[in-house]
Amino acid sequence: MDFAHSPRAQEYIERVAAFVDTEVLPREREYLDALRGQADRWAVPPLMEELKAKARERGLWNLFLPDERYGAGLGVAEYAPLAELMGRSLIAPEVFNCNAPDTGNAEVLLHHGSAEQRERWLEPLLEGRVRSAFCMTEPDVASSDATNMAATAVLDGEEVVLNGRKWWSTGIGHPNCRFVIFMGLTDPDADRLRRHSMVLVPVDTPGVRIERMLPVLGYHDEPYGHGEVSFTDVRLPRDAIIAGPGRGFEIAQGRLGPGRIHHCMRLIGMAERALELACRRATERTAFGKPLANLGGNRERIARARIAIDQARLHVLHTAWLLDTAGALGAVGALSQVKAAVPAMVQEVVDMAVQMHGGAGLSDDTPLAGFLSTARALRLADGPDEVHLGVVAKLELAAYRERA
């Protein structure tokens, strides 16, 4: 593959980088102070809408969608460096209307939604007027094996009835979250990959209840959050099912490919900023008469961080290229490789930067604690490390089994 950016991608890289550097990062502290200083921590500070309006006016909006009717028309490999730039700030993705899980939900609706579903949910989502959540993981089963899913989406005449409990439903705490995509068991006797359905559920539907918001290592990630949500005899018209009954796993596989690239590249952006902060700290702070950079093996730590970040970036860009050229099936192994490798790498780099900052690295004075929490969580989200390593090993060993 050619790692050079296309002219169109390069233009967007320059524009997004400039916007992040001049509009987002200088006002990041203002936003966080406003968020944490208000009585309702789940309210969105007005600054977010101000930044979103600026980004949209400059054509930096819905950059993740390859369909030019709705987005920038960029391929996965073209969008990947933009996701990295957005990853430099925990607030940047929403500024560009490119935050998860809305991006994945938008792709599901674009590729699998009916005309009515797209009009009702996709268009407001792409306009940034509403937010959404994805309800798949469950507290009472090992959700690393999605076929364990116990929540149900049962057909009853012209209705579908939902029952069950989901958790780690990211985005459910946002005050503008208007719908979730619920995945549940429809036909237990069907082939194991044809048993489940995805259903569009307005959050104000009777029987939907947010039981609690879950902290991640002490962070609630307000105003998005991760919730535990119960569904009790939730009745919806049959046409709330996306693409029809039994299509849940098919839809999920298509959703996860680009989403994993987006997560990995945002994480690389976090690692880059963490390394920048570490280098500044190492050169500006002195101890025992020397700059921190000259103490305790810190130069080697910085060098290894640079090498690890650059390796990871090339790995993810190659995987993005495979997605663009070979499709999801052709990129299965590579997707699992980057999903296992990148969060672990970022966790290590950010931890190094925290150590370099001492007590300040544990506080909210820098974004490092939030980065560390995010990187650790993403070793579980979208499949834990062990599942992805199992996929990589299975593919690696397949050729040897064939020879035998």
Residue, then its C-alpha position, 0 to 999 in steps of 0.5 A: m500500500d501507499f502510505a501517502h495521504s490522498p490530496r483530499a485527505q491531506e487537505y482535511i488533515e490540515r484543516v482539522a489539525a488547525f481547528v483542533d489546535t486553535e479552537v478546541l485545545p485552547r478552550e478545553r479547560e474552559y469546557l471542563d471547568a464549566l462541565r464540572g462547575q454546573a449543578d447538573r453534571w450531565a448538562v452540556p456546556p453551551l461552549m460545545e454547541e458553539l464549537k460544533a457550529k464553527a466546525r460545521e460552518r467550516g465543512l468539518w462535519n460528519l467526516f467519518l461517512p464515506d457516502e458524500r450525500y451525508g459526509a465528506g466522502l472519505g474512505v476509512a484510510e483517509y478518515a483515520p488520520l482525522a480520527e487521530l487528530m480528534g483523539r488529542s482531546l476527549i471533547a473533540p469528536e463531538v465537536f466534529n459530530c464524529n463521536a462514538p457510538d453515534t458514528g457506528n449507529a449512523e453507519v448502521l442506519l445508513h447501510h441497513g435502515s429503512a427510508e423511514q428510519r433514516e428520516r426519523w433517526l439518521e438525519p437528526l443524528l447527522e445534524g447533531r441535534v440528537r445523540s444515541a447509544f448502543c445496547m448490546t453488552e449484558p451484566d448477567v452473561a459473559s458478553s465477550d461471547a455475544t451468542n450468550m446474549a439473554a435479552t430478548a426481542v420477541l415478535d408478537g404480531e405486528e409488534v416486537v417486545l423487548n425484555g432484558r438488561k444491558w450495561w456499558s451503554t455508552g452515551i445514554g447519559h447525554p441529555n440529547c440521547r433520544f434513541v438506542i439500538f438494542m440487540g436481543l434474541t429473537d429466535p433461539d432455534a435459528d442458526r446461532l448467527r441468525r437468532h438476534s435482531m437490532v431494534l431502534v428504541p426511543v429512550d422515552t418508550p414505556g418500560v425503558r429505564i436507566e438504572r444507574m450510570l457506571p463510573v470507569l475507574g472513577y470517571h463518569d465521562e459526563p455528559y455521555g456516560h455509560g449506563e445500565v439500562s433495563f427493558t421491561d415489556v417494551r413494545l414497539p412496532r415491528d418496523a422498529i427492527i433494523a433490516g428485519p428479524g435475525r439480522g443482528f449479527e450481520i449488522a454488528q459485524g459491519r458496524l464493528g470494522p470501521g468503528r475499531i479503526h476509529h477507536c484505535m486512531r483516536l487512541i493514537g492521538m491520545a498517545e501522541r498528546a501524552l508523549e508531547l506532555a511527557c516531553r515538555r515535563a521532562t525538559e522543563r522540570t528539574a529534580f536533583g539538579k537535572p532535567l527529568a529527561n536525564l534521570g532514571g531512564n526517562r530518555e529510553r522511555i520517551a524513545r520507546a514511546r515514540i517507536a511504539i506510537d509510530q509502529a501502531r499508526l502504520h499498523v492501523l493505517h494498513t488495516a484501514w487500507l485493507l478495509d477499503t480494498a478487501g472489505a471487512l472479511g479481508a481485514v478480519g485478522a488485521l482488525s483483531q491485531v490492532k484492537a489488541a495492540v493499540p489500547a495496550m500500547v496507549q495504556e503504557v505510553v500514557d502511564m509513562a506520561v503520568q509517572m513523568h508528571g508525578g501527582a499532577g498526572l493523577s489529577d484533572d490538571t492534565p488530560l492524562a488520567g482521562f486518557l488512561s481510563t479510556a485506554r484501559a476501558l478499550r481493552l474490553a470494549d468492542g471485544p476484550d483482548e483475549v477474543h481478538l488474540g484468539v482470532v489472530a491465533k486461529l488465523e495464524l494456525a489455520a495454514y498449519r492445520e491444513r498442511a497436517 
